[in-house]
């Protein structure tokens, strides 16, 4: 048996020339940019953060049915009720043996290898990025990889312009079945290509006994193609495209899965829920100037085809881009600077806003292995 202890301490500081939701002060999330002028005050913020810092442990135990592999990993980036805080956040709690894996880790619908070598923590908005609780079957591994999983279902909804209507207060989202996801990956000396898909059932129940029946259901689905392509000596292209409906919660930066469409011709069901279509694109190029200097430059797009019942200031589409220069003086240490840009467009009120940021980061890695010797 052996135990690998690893992680890094990272400090980020920079300047936001514009503004973002204060709970997300140290990242560029296009969905958290202001919905109207000076929503978060005047422009201009200096920020410092250590929330990217990470700690993990991997275990490897030989058994009669194969090696049992486990991983427990967390970081300090608070989300949900801890948004904006420096606090422990679980990343992976995973175990596998042979072709069976159980726990929380990357969804097969995503490809973690398309995440660029960036300083900005949150990453491109147009890529699926979700660590989910799942039961996974892995019949093929290595150069040809096939994963199939049943994942924890979850969906979000938005009441649109009718969010404050009393009839919507008693509408409850229900997910009767697990999400089904899968991917196939082909790897070679040139890099890799992966195609993935996901299928889910989303239902909502109107529990209010009034003159309206707002219950309904829809099917969520998504297709995702991604690749890493090696170019020359040390360069790399990371790219992907994803399209689907009602799978926004698997995306790296997206608001909701189910929106509202007007149906005024029906007095019993004047509005209906609808899985919102989405499109995501990622394209990054990474160049090695030398053994110590590297640059990543790229762009990402994420957009939604909102139904007509959504609020005018609801998120519609956005752009994300960055360019950096990273310096690795010795193994285990990195310093760098990065210029970041994002843009948010609202649904129908004509509002568009940009965010420009510059970030500096210092990162120190550590790792140590216990056991493993005969």
N, C-alpha and C positions, 0 to 999 in steps of 0.2 A: 504493500500500500504506500501511496505517497500523497502529500498535501502541498499544493501550490498557493502561496500567499502573494497577492499582487495588488497593484493600484497606482495611484499618482496623486500628488498634491498640485493643484493648479490655481493660479491667481490671475484674474482678468480685471483689467481696468480700461476705461475708454471714455469717449465723449459722444453723446447723441445730439446731433445738430437740430433734430426735430423733437418728436415726443412719441411715447408709447404708454400703454397702461402700466402704472407703477408696479403692479404685481409681476411684471415681466421686464423689469428695468435692464437686465443684463443680457437679453436675447432679442433677436429680430423675428418677431411673430407678426406676419402681415394681418392676421385676423384681429390682433390686439392694437393695431394702429387706430387713431381717433376716428370716430364716425362723423364728427363735425369739428369745426374750427376750434382749437384750443380746448378740446374736451378734457385734457389733463393739465391745463395751465399753459403758460408760455413755453416756447421752444427752448431747448438747451439743457442738457443734464450731464453731469459727470458721474460715473459709476465705478464701484469697486466690488469684486465678488470672488468668493472661493467655492461657489456652489457646484462647479464641475468636478471637484475632487472626488475620488472614487476609491473604494476598497472591495476586494473580492477574494474568495477562497474557492479553489477547485480541488475535489477529492477524486482519487482513483483507487478502487479496491478490486483486486482479482477475486473472482468467484468461479464456481463450477459451471455457471451458464454464461460466463464472459465477464469482462471488466465493467464494474458499476462506476459510472461517471456522474459526478454531481457538481453543481455550481451554486454559490450563494454570493450575490453581488449587490452592493448598494452605492448610492452617491448622496450628495448633499443638496440636490435641487428640489425644493418643495413645489408641489403642484396640488390641485384640488383645494381642500380646506387649508393647506399649507402654502398656497401660492404666494410667492414673494419672500418666503422664509428660507433660511439656511437650516435644513433639517434632513434627517435620514429618509431616503426614498428607495424602496426596493426596485431593483432592476431585474435580476434573475433569481429564481428559486427553482432549480431544475435538476432532474435526475433521469438517467437513461441506462439501459442495458440491452445489448443487441439492437434489434430494430424497434424497440419500444421506448418512448420517452414520455414523461409526465411532469407537469409543473408549469411555471411561468417562464417564458423565454420568447424569442422572436417568432412572430406569426409566419407560417410558410407563405403567406400572401406577399410578404415584403422581401426585399433583398438588402441586407445591411451593408453589403459591399459597394453600394452606389452612394453611400454617405461620403461626402468629400472630405479631404484632409484640411479641415477648416478650424479656425479658432472659435467662431460663433457656435454656441452650444446647440440651439434648437434645430438648425439645419434647413435644407430646402423644403419649401411648403408643398411641392408637387410630387412628393414620394410617399408611398405607404410606409409607416414606421410605427409599429405597435408591438409591445411585449405583452402577450396574453396568456392566460391560464388555459392549458390545452392537454389533450391526449393525442400523441403523435405516433404514427407508424412510418418507419423509414426503411422500406424494402430495398432501396438502392442508395449506396453512398460511394463517395470517391469521385472519379471523373464524371460518371453519370449518376445523378442524384435525383431521387424521387421521394418526396415527403407528402403525407396526407394527414390531416389533423381535424379533430372535432374541438372547436374553440368555445370559450365562454361567450355566450351571446350578450350583446349590449347595443343599445341604440339610443339616439337622442332625438328630440323633436323640438320644433319651434312653432309657437302659436301665431307668428306673423303679426299682421295688423289687428288680429283678434285675440292677442295674448291676454288681455285683461277682461275678456268677455266671460261672464259667469258660467256659461255653458261649457267652456273649456277647462274649468277648474277640476272637473271630475273625469277627465279623459286620462287613462293610464296606459302607458306603453307596456306591452307584454311580448316576451320572446319565448315561445313554446319549444323551440328546437335549438340545438347548438349550431353555431356557424360551421360550415364545411369549407375547408381550404386545402389547397394542394399546390405544389410546384415541381417542375422538372428543370434540372440544371445540367448543362453540358460544359465541361471544363477541358481546356487544352493549353498548349504553350502560348497561344494567342490571347488567352484570358478566359472568360466564361460568358455564356448566354443562358438566361433563365426566363421561363414563362410560368405564370402563376394565375390562379383563379380562386374566387370565393363565392359562396352562395349562402343566403340567409333568409329567414322568414321573420317579418316584423308585423306585429298586430297591436291594435290599440282599442281599448274598451271604454265606452261611455257609461259611467256608473250613475249618472244623474237621471232620475225619472222625470224628464220634462218633455216638451213637444218635439225636441230634436233627437236624432240618432246619429251621433258623430263617430260611432265605431267603424273600424275598417282594418285593412291589412294591405301589405304590399311585399314584394319580393326584392331583396337587395342582392346585387351581384357586382362582380368586378373582374377585369382582366388586366394583367400587369406583365409587361415585357421589359427586361433589364439586361444590361451587359457591362462588363469590364473589358476593354480592349487595350492590349499592350502596344505601345508605339515606340519604335526605336529602342534606345538604351535608357530605360528608366522612366519613360513617360507613360501616362495612362489616361484613357478616356472612360469616364463613368457616365452612363446615360440610361434613361428609362422613360416609359410612357405608360400611363394607367388611365383606364376609362371604366365607368360603372355607374350604378345607381344605388343610393342608400347605403353606402359603405364609407361615409365620411369619417366615422370614428376610427377607421384604420389608417387614415391619412395623418401625416405629420403635423399639419396645421390646417384644420378645417372646423367649421362650427357645428352643424347638425346634419342628421340623416333624413328626417322627415319634415316636409314643409306643408304649407296650406295652399290649396287651389280653390278658387271661388266656384260655387255650384248653385247659384241663386235660383235656377229654374226648379230646384227641388226644395219644397218648403220644409221637408223633414230632415234633409241632409244638405243645408245651404253651403257648407264647406266640406272638403274632403282632404284627407291626408295623402301625401304623395312622396315616394322616394325621390330624392333630388339627384339628377345626373351630375357627374363631375368629370373633369379632365385634369390630369397632372402630367407635367413634363419636367425632366431633369437632364441637364447636359453640363458636365464639368471636364476640364482638362488639367492634368497635373504634370508639371515639368520639373525635372531635377537639374538645377544649374550646376551642381557639384555634389560631392558626398555630404556636404554640410548645409547647402542651401536648396530649398524647394519652393515652388509656387503652385497654388491652386487658383483657377479662375473658372467661373461658370455662372449659370443662370437656371432659374426654375420658375415655372408658371403653375398656378392652380386656379381653376375657375369652376363655377357652379351654374347650372341652368335652372334658376329659381322659378317656382310657380308663382302665379300672379297674386296670391294672397300674402306673400312675404312683405314685411315692412320695407318702406322706401330706403331706410338707412341700413338694411341688412347687408352683410358681406356678399359681394358678387364674384370678384376675381382679384388676383394680386400677382405681383412679380417679386422675385428675390434674386439677388446677385451679389457676388463678392470676388475680391482678388486679394491675395496675401503674399507675404514673404516670410518663410519659416527658416529658423537657424537652429541646427543641432550641433553644438560644439563638441559634445561627447555623447556616447550612448547613454540614454536615460534622462537627458536634459534637453529641453526645447524652449526657444524664445521666438516670438514672432509679432508681426503687426498685420492688420487686416482692415480693408475698406469694405463696408457693407452698405447695400442699398435695398430698400423695399418699397413697394407701392400697394395701396389698397384702393379698390373701387367699390362704391356702394351700389345697391341694386337699381334704384330708379330715381334717386334724388339728385343725381349729377355730381356727387361728391367724390373727389379723388385726392389722395394725400400721399406724400412721399416721406421716407425716413432715410437719412444718411448718417452713418455712424463710423467711427474709427476705433479699433480695439487693439490693445496690447496684452499679451499673455506670456506667462512663465509657467513651465510644467516640469515636474520632477517625478520620474517613475521609480517604483521599487518592486522587487519580486524576490521570492525565496522559496526553495523547495525542501520539504522535509520528507525523509524516508525515500522509498523507491530503490534502495540498494539491497542486494542479496547477501 
